[in-house]
Amino acid sequence: MIALLRRLRRDEQGSVATELTLLAPLLIILLLFVVFCGRLADSRLRVDDAAHQAVRAATLARSSTQANADARSTAEAALAQAGVSCRSLTVTAQLGRLQPGSTVMVTVTCDIGLSDLTLLGVPGATTAESTASSVVDQWRGTQTGGAGA
């Protein structure tokens, strides 16, 4: 009887299945966490790209009203094309004089919904913000109101 108990204690048959059963939920949670981190990093990169595109569009405009409108529409289009849906989007442009050689700064703030990652139980949204600056082309013409502009 004692020999049988010793043999059963040393018998490892089925231990791999037991270990896999215990580790599978942890591995799935780890995989979901990696997906979550990748999603956040990708969204932040997309917002950075949208800010760069928006500031470039603003530097090409001829008036500050047009620059603000172009920056917002370009940021919206860039984020939509990248598949980033913002719960709220704020595009702020600091235009300065908008003269050749001046610097324009655009800040894009996007509240990114995380509702599709419900298995992790993450909060509802995170905010990604990016600021980009660009110089108005030194050699571009300015709006003067004359016929030769």
Secondary structure, 3 states (H helix, E strand, C coil): CHHHHHHHHHCCCCHHHHHHHHHHHHHHHHHHHHHHHHHHHHHHHHHHHHHHHHHHHHHHCCCHHHHHHHHHHHHHHHHHHHCCCEEEEEEEEECCCCCCCCEEEEEEEEEEECHHHHHHCCCCEEEEEEEEEEECCCCCCCCCCCCCC
